[in-house]
Amino acid sequence: MRHKGRISDWNDDRGFGFISPALGGARVFVHIKSFANRDRRPAGNEMVTYDLTRDSKGRPQGANVKLSGDRSRRPSGAEPGPTPFILAGGFLSFVAGAGAVGSLPPAVPGLYIVASVVAGFVYARDKYAARHDRWRVSESTLHLLGLVGGWPGALVAQRVLRHKSRKRSFRVAFWATVVLNCGGLAWMLAGLENPLA
């Protein structure tokens, strides 16, 4: 039997919240993994339908949760293409080439590569923490890694891990760090090419 309710007390960083049943009664715990369609994340206060289950301690828990107006998940053939890999690989190749011909100090390509690897590991750690309800990496730390040059690795990690790839506010801030980082690199290149300008 399907039940109806409204999402309340949603914590998007930790990926869980509660459902207040439409007919009253105890609140129902719900985890992001319990949603039938993970292409659309709850923000709080949405109407949902759900199957009622119990956890190991007998507490009410939602399963197969559907947000009001949900559509079917997109077919697997419609998954995003290789664009993140092409963008990250192309950018790192450009930076490495610029370092090889002396347009950039050799340390700069190394910084981008190291920062990208570190960003990939940090995203993986945060994904693990999100799944196991452990202490999360702050979004400001993830953005700082992107800003200092780790954004190619972060972009690939978002695609491979499917982590931090749907939350709109995070994506906007992430791309802002990419623009700022690329702007800084362009400024550095222009300054090195015209040292007396």
C-alpha positions as CSV (number, residue, x, y, z in Angstrom):
1,M,0.0,0.0,0.0
2,R,1.4,3.4,-1.0
3,H,1.3,6.3,1.5
4,K,1.3,10.0,1.0
5,G,3.2,12.7,2.9
6,R,5.4,15.7,2.7
7,I,9.2,16.0,3.0
8,S,10.2,17.8,6.2
9,D,13.6,18.5,7.8
10,W,15.6,17.6,4.6
11,N,19.4,17.7,5.0
12,D,20.8,17.6,1.5
13,D,24.4,17.5,2.6
14,R,23.8,14.3,4.5
15,G,21.2,13.0,2.1
16,F,18.3,12.3,4.5
17,G,15.2,13.8,6.1
18,F,11.8,12.9,7.2
19,I,8.3,12.5,5.7
20,S,5.3,13.8,7.6
21,P,2.5,11.4,6.7
22,A,-0.6,13.1,5.2
23,L,-2.9,11.1,7.5
24,G,-0.8,12.0,10.6
25,G,1.3,9.8,12.8
26,A,5.0,9.4,13.5
27,R,7.5,10.9,11.0
28,V,9.0,8.5,8.5
29,F,12.8,8.5,8.0
30,V,13.9,8.7,4.4
31,H,17.4,8.5,2.8
32,I,18.3,9.7,-0.6
33,K,19.0,6.1,-1.7
34,S,15.3,5.4,-1.0
35,F,14.1,7.6,-3.9
36,A,13.0,5.8,-7.0
37,N,14.3,8.6,-9.2
38,R,17.6,10.1,-8.2
39,D,17.8,12.5,-11.1
40,R,15.7,14.9,-9.0
41,R,16.8,15.6,-5.4
42,P,14.3,16.8,-2.8
43,A,14.7,20.3,-1.4
44,G,12.2,19.9,1.4
45,N,8.4,20.5,1.7
46,E,7.6,18.4,-1.5
47,M,4.7,16.0,-1.6
48,V,5.7,12.3,-2.0
49,T,4.3,8.9,-2.1
50,Y,6.2,6.0,-0.5
51,D,6.1,2.4,0.7
52,L,6.3,2.1,4.4
53,T,9.0,-0.2,5.9
54,R,10.7,-0.6,9.2
55,D,14.4,-0.5,10.1
56,S,16.1,-3.0,12.3
57,K,14.9,-1.2,15.4
58,G,11.3,-1.1,14.2
59,R,11.3,2.6,13.3
60,P,9.2,3.7,10.2
61,Q,11.2,4.2,7.1
62,G,10.3,5.2,3.5
63,A,11.1,3.1,0.5
64,N,10.6,3.5,-3.2
65,V,9.9,7.2,-2.5
66,K,8.5,9.2,-5.4
67,L,8.4,13.0,-5.5
68,S,5.2,14.5,-6.8
69,G,5.4,14.9,-10.6
70,D,8.3,12.5,-11.0
71,R,8.9,11.1,-14.4
72,S,10.6,7.9,-15.2
73,R,14.4,7.8,-15.0
74,R,16.1,8.5,-18.2
75,P,17.3,5.4,-20.0
76,S,20.8,4.3,-19.5
77,G,21.6,5.0,-23.1
78,A,20.9,8.7,-22.4
79,E,23.6,9.1,-19.8
80,P,25.9,12.1,-20.3
81,G,28.7,11.5,-22.8
82,P,32.4,11.7,-22.5
83,T,32.5,15.5,-22.4
84,P,33.9,15.8,-18.8
85,F,36.8,13.4,-19.8
86,I,37.5,15.4,-23.0
87,L,37.4,18.7,-21.3
88,A,39.6,17.7,-18.4
89,G,42.1,15.7,-20.6
90,G,42.2,18.5,-23.2
91,F,42.8,21.2,-20.5
92,L,45.6,19.2,-18.7
93,S,47.2,18.4,-22.1
94,F,47.2,22.1,-22.9
95,V,48.8,23.0,-19.6
96,A,51.4,20.3,-19.9
97,G,52.2,21.5,-23.5
98,A,52.5,25.1,-22.3
99,G,54.9,23.9,-19.6
100,A,56.9,21.9,-22.1
101,V,57.5,24.8,-24.4
102,G,58.3,27.2,-21.6
103,S,55.1,29.2,-21.7
104,L,54.4,28.2,-18.1
105,P,56.8,27.4,-15.2
106,P,57.2,23.6,-15.0
107,A,55.6,23.7,-11.5
108,V,52.3,24.9,-12.9
109,P,51.4,21.7,-14.9
110,G,52.6,19.6,-11.9
111,L,50.3,21.6,-9.6
112,Y,47.3,21.0,-11.8
113,I,48.0,17.3,-12.0
114,V,48.6,16.9,-8.3
115,A,45.5,19.0,-7.4
116,S,43.4,17.0,-9.8
117,V,44.4,13.7,-8.3
118,V,43.9,15.0,-4.8
119,A,40.4,16.3,-5.8
120,G,39.5,12.9,-7.2
121,F,40.4,11.2,-3.9
122,V,38.6,13.8,-1.8
123,Y,35.4,13.5,-3.9
124,A,35.6,9.7,-3.5
125,R,36.0,10.0,0.2
126,D,33.0,12.4,0.4
127,K,30.9,9.9,-1.7
128,Y,31.8,7.1,0.7
129,A,31.0,9.3,3.7
130,A,27.6,10.2,2.2
131,R,26.7,6.6,1.7
132,H,27.8,5.5,5.2
133,D,26.4,8.5,7.1
134,R,29.9,9.7,8.2
135,W,31.5,13.1,8.5
136,R,31.4,14.8,5.1
137,V,33.9,17.0,3.4
138,S,32.6,20.6,3.3
139,E,31.5,22.0,0.0
140,S,33.9,25.0,0.5
141,T,36.8,22.5,0.7
142,L,35.7,20.9,-2.6
143,H,35.4,24.3,-4.2
144,L,38.8,25.4,-2.9
145,L,40.4,22.3,-4.5
146,G,38.8,23.3,-7.8
147,L,39.9,26.9,-7.5
148,V,43.6,26.0,-7.0
149,G,43.7,23.8,-10.1
150,G,42.0,20.5,-9.1
151,W,38.8,21.2,-11.1
152,P,39.8,18.7,-14.0
153,G,40.0,15.9,-11.5
154,A,36.9,17.1,-9.7
155,L,35.0,17.2,-13.0
156,V,36.0,13.6,-13.8
157,A,35.1,12.5,-10.3
158,Q,31.7,14.0,-10.5
159,R,31.0,12.1,-13.6
160,V,32.5,8.7,-12.6
161,L,31.2,8.8,-9.0
162,R,27.9,10.6,-9.8
163,H,28.7,12.8,-6.9
164,K,27.8,16.5,-6.5
165,S,26.7,16.4,-10.1
166,R,23.0,17.3,-9.7
167,K,22.8,19.8,-6.9
168,R,22.3,23.1,-8.7
169,S,23.9,25.5,-6.2
170,F,27.0,23.3,-6.0
171,R,27.3,23.1,-9.8
172,V,27.0,26.9,-10.2
173,A,29.7,27.5,-7.6
174,F,31.9,24.8,-9.1
175,W,31.8,26.3,-12.6
176,A,32.5,29.7,-11.0
177,T,35.7,28.3,-9.6
178,V,36.6,26.8,-13.0
179,V,36.1,30.3,-14.7
180,L,38.2,32.0,-12.0
181,N,41.0,29.4,-12.2
182,C,41.1,29.6,-16.0
183,G,41.1,33.4,-15.8
184,G,44.1,33.3,-13.5
185,L,45.9,30.9,-15.8
186,A,45.2,33.2,-18.8
187,W,46.5,36.2,-16.8
188,M,49.6,34.2,-16.0
189,L,50.2,33.2,-19.6
190,A,49.7,36.8,-20.8
191,G,52.1,38.2,-18.2
192,L,54.8,35.6,-19.0
193,E,54.5,36.3,-22.8
194,N,54.7,40.1,-22.2
195,P,57.0,40.5,-19.2
196,L,57.7,44.2,-20.0
197,A,54.1,45.2,-20.8
